[in-house]
Amino acid sequence: MNETVTGAENGGLSREQLTELRESLAELRTEIETRFSVRRDGRESGRVRPDLLSRGLRAGLDKLGVSGAYSGLRRMLSAYSTDQRSLEVDEFGLDPFYLERARVLLDFLYDRWWRVKVAGAENLPAEGRVLFVANRSGVLPYDGLMIAHAVERSHPSHQRPRFLAADWIGTLPFSQPLLARLGGVRACPENAERLLRGGHWVVTFPEGQKGALKPFRERYRLQRFARGGFVSLALRLDATIVPVGVVGAEEVHPVLFHPTLPRRLLGFPLPVTPTFPLAGPLGLVPLPSQWRIRFGQPLRADDLMRGRANDALYVNQVRDEIRNTIQSLLEEEVHRRSSVFRS
């Protein structure tokens, strides 16, 4: 009988098994170092092959008799596990089955945690292509989720807009698949046009990253809008522009500052807030601020306006007018809110 470390009844290993496991892992390490070695000039001599690493680690786990646990953990961490995904995912990744399951959480955030109050719902168009233009507020795209939720619950058609999310948000762990399944789409003119042509309503944030990462002392002061691409797009596609002001999202994760070094190392910004990273993972929990979402008067393009979609001067003029409208909506709603954290 082989001696075991903890006893076979408890899943222990014999000395022979331990020796064999060490040899297997040593072979794996040698293989990895051979394939992925780095030249002296600092350039990589090969590209990492995740399949090799996965096979090697799984072989080692099989020797421990825990391959079942490994498979279970892999399924649990997989954002796209097949038992959690419907067969009706659209070309942008929206999963109606997953969205329906997440509705309980979204309703809780909307009704109880942030206590969202909506004004101007009567300004929502009855039909046609619609482009919502909103201020970017908060590091994570909670604003896009709540705007989409507000429109779906306020409009008779229960149309749920798709919201555009910046590229860097997709680099955060698990964020890209989760956002896609909830209706988020990578922000670029091509995707916005495809969505509008496909009959979807779209939420865009022309401030971009400048708005998401602005310090708390500058809250609700709109940053400079990007080039008026959303204006020319709306004019070309005969889409109605609806300005939106969102108050409350900037208190969810108040940005104190964002150091540049972590951004260079990680490839995405890592802003410092009163709770993150000081409180660790708990610092990612959004604060229960009180939200107000205000829909302004829609801008419908007439024949004359549509003919000026390629007029840069006119497009920039309309862009600035929309920016001023959203700034006015924000100032009005900030004054109407009696408290940051109380309704």
N, C-alpha and C positions, 0 to 999 in steps of 0.2 A: 504494500500500500504506500502510495506517495504521500510525503508529508505536505500539508497545506498550511497556508498562512493563517486563514481564518476558519477553515473547515469547509468541506465540500457542501454540506447542507446549507451553508449561508452564501454559497456562490464563490468560495475562496479558490485560489489557484495553487496548484502544486508547484514545486520548485522547477520541475521540468517545463511546465507551462509558462512560468515567469521568464525562464531563460529563453524560450521560444519567442515570447512576446517581445523581449528586449531585442532579440536578433531581427525580428520583423521590423520593429520601429527603427533600428539602426540602418537597415537596408533602405527603408523609406527615406530617412534623413539623407543618406548618401545619394539616393536617386534625385531628391529635390535639389540638393546642393549642386549636383552635376548638371541638371537641366536649367536651373535658375541662378547659376553662378553669376557674379558681377565682375566685369573686367576691371583691370587696374585703372583704366582711364575713367571709370565711373559709369560707363554705359552698360545697360543690361545685355547679357548675351543670349537671352531667350525670354519668351513670354510665359507668364504663369499659367499653368493648366489646372484649373480647379478640379477637373475630373480625376486627375492623377492623385491630387491630395485627398479628395473625397474617398477614392477607392482604397488608398492606403490606410486612412484613418478608420474606415469601416472594417477593413480586414483586421486591424488591431482590436477594434471593439468586438468583432465576432469571436476572437479568441477569449475575450472576457465573458462571453455569453450574454452580452447586453445589446445585441443588434436590434432587438425589439424596442428597447428604450431609445436607442439612437433614431430609429425610424419615427417613433412617436414624437420625439423632440423636434425632428426635422419638419414633420407635418404641422406641429403646433406653431413653429416660428415662421413657416411659409405663409406669406401674405396671400398667395394664390393657391391655397390647397383646394383640390377639386371638390371636396365635400362642402366647401363654403362658397362655391361659385355656381351661378346659374348658367344656362346655355344661351342667354339672351344678351351677353355683353356686347355693346356696340363698338364701333371702330375706335372710339376714344377711351374705352375701358369702363364705361359706366355699367354697373351691375345692379339692375333693379332689385334682385333678390337680396343682395348685401345692403343696399340702400334702405330697403324695407326693414331689415333687421336692425339697422342703425337708427331708425326713426325714433325709437324709444329714447335713446341718448340725446339725439338732436332736439326732441321735444323737451326733454329735461333742461338742456342748456338754454333753450329759447324761452321756456315758460318760468322755470324755477331759479336757475342759476344766474342768468343775465337779465331775466324779466324784461324782455325786448318789447318796446312800445313802437308801434308803426304809425306814421302819419303820411298823408298824401297818397294813400292806396287808390284813391279815386282817379289819380293821374295815370295809372297804368293803362296802356293801350288795350283795346279789346282784342285785337288780332294783328297779324302782320309781323314783320321782322322787328325785333326790339334789341337795342344795345344799351345796357345800363352802364353808366360811367360813374364810378364811386371813388371816394378818397381811400387811399391805402392806409389802414390803421391796424397796428399790431404786427408782431413778428411772424406769427403763424396765420394761415389764411382762414381764421375763424370768421372774418367779415364776409368772405365769399359764401361760406356755408350758411350764415345767418341771413344774408340778403336773399339767397336762393330759397331758404325756408320761408322767409317773409312773403316773397312773391307767390310761392306755391299755396300758402295758406290764405292769402288775401285776394287772389285773383279767381274769378268764377271758373276759369278753365283749369285751374290747378296746374298750370304750366310751371315747370321747375327750370329756371335758367341754369346754364353751365357757366362756371366761373373760371377765369384764366388765372393760372398760378405761375409765378416766376420760376426760372430754371433752377436757381439755387435751393428752392424749397424741395425740389425733387431729389436733391442729393442727401437730404437728411434720412436717417435709418427708417425704413418702412414707409416713408411718407408718400413716395410716388405711387405705389400700387393702391394705398388707402385712399389718397385723394382722387385718383382716377375712378375708383369704384364708387365714390361719393359724388362724382360729377365734375371734378377738377380737370382742367386741360392745360397743357403747356402753353404759356403765353407767347404767341407769335401771330403776325398778321394772317398767315396762311391758315392756321387753325381757326382763328376767329371768322374768316371768310367761309370756310367749309361748314362751320357750325351754323352761321346765319343762312347760308344757302340751303342747308338741310332742314330749316324750319325751327332751329333751336333759338331760344333767347340767350343772350350772352351778357355776362358781367365782366367788365374790364377795369383795370386800375392804372390810369396813365402815369401816376407818380412813380410806379415801379418800386425798386429797392430803396430809393431815397426816402419814400414815404414810410416804408416798413421799419426802417432802422433809424429814423430821426429820433433824437433824444426827447425825453419826456417834457423837458422845459419848452419844447417847440410843438407840443401836441395841438392838433387841430389847426395847425397852420399849413396849408397846402404847399407842397413843394412844387417846383416847376414841372409842368407836364412834359412828357416826351413829345416828339414831333406829332403833329395832328393826324397820324395815320388812322385813328379810330373815326375821325370826322370824315375823311375822304372815303373810308370804307363804308360808313353809313350812307353817305350821299350816293355812292355808286350802286349800292344794293337796295336803295330805297328803304332803309331801316330807320325807325324812330329812335332818337336818342333820349334817354331818361336820366337826368342827373340824380345822384343819390348821395346823401350825407349820412355818415355812420358815426355816432357818438357813443363812446363806451369801450370800444375795442382797444383804444390806446392805453387804458388802465388795466387791461388783462395781464400784460407783461410789460410794465413801464421800463423803457430802455434808458439806462443811466449812461452807458457808452458802449462802444463795440471796438475792442482792440483789433489791430490789424494782423498781429502775429498768428493767432489761431486761424484766422481766415486764410492766410497764406499756407499754413500747414495742412488744414483740413479741406480747403477748397470751398468752404461756405462760411458765412459770418456767424460769430458766436457772441451775441450781445450779452452784456451784463445787466441784470435786473436786480431789484431788491431781494429776490428769492433765489435767483440762479446766477452762478453755480453754488452759492453759499449753502443752500438747502439741499443740494444734490438733486436726485430725481424728483423730489417733492416740489422743487422750484419750477417744474414744468407744468404744475397744476395751475390753470388759469384763475385769476382772482375774480370774485363774483361782482364785478362792476355792473351798474345799471345801464342798459343800452337803449338808444333811440335811433331808429332808422327813418329817414325822411325822404320821400320820393318827390322830386320837383316837377315843374311843368315840362311836359315832353316837347322835344323839338322835332317837328315833322318837316321833312324836306319837300319843297315845292319844285316845279319843273325848272325854275330859274336856278335854284340852289343845286339841283342835281347836275346841271350843266357846268358847274364850277368845281367839280370834285377834284380836278387836277390843277386848280388855281391855288398855288401855295400860300399866297398872301391872304386870300379869302379863308382858306382852311385854318390857318393860324389864328385868324380873327375869331372864327367860330369856336376854336379850341379855347381861346382865352375867355370868351364869353361863358362857356360852360364851366370853366375853372372858377370864374367869379361867382357863378350861380351856386356851385357846390360849397364854396367858402361861405357864402351868405347862409346856406342851409345849416352848415356846421355852427356858425355863430348863434343862430336862432335856437337851435336845439341845445347847445351848451347852456344858454341862459334859461331855457325851460326846464332843464334837469335840476331838481332841487338838491340832490346829493349824488356823489359818485357811487356809493355802495348801497344806498337805500332808495327804494321806489318813492 
